Amino acid sequence: MKSSEIREIPLSELQERIQEERVQLHRLEMTHAVTPLENPMQIRARRRTIARMLTIYSERMRTENNDKK
């Protein structure tokens, strides 16, 4: 998922998506531990997507907190 796509997601939904992505990552890692994935780069891509989401989430939280002051 691209950063521009993530920025369009509402803040509350973004938090839910982060949790869903973490669950999916965990499932991928467990599957990979049992039987190797056909494309192990999926794990890296999922981790990076989560990192992008967390970065944008924290940026938006910071701007909301600054706006309230």
PEKA-V611037 format. One record per pair of residues at least 12 apart in sequence whose ideal C-beta (glycine too) atoms are under 8 Angstrom apart, sorted by the first residue. I is the first residue (numbers start at 0). J is the second residue. Records with the same first field share a line. If there is no record, write none. Layout:
# PEKA-V611037
I->J  J
This chain:
# PEKA-V611037
0->48  51  52
2->51  55
5->51  52  55
6->55
10->56  59  60  63
13->52  55  56  59
14->56
16->52
17->49  52  53  56
20->45  48  49  52
21->49
23->45
24->42  45  46  49
27->41  42  45
28->42
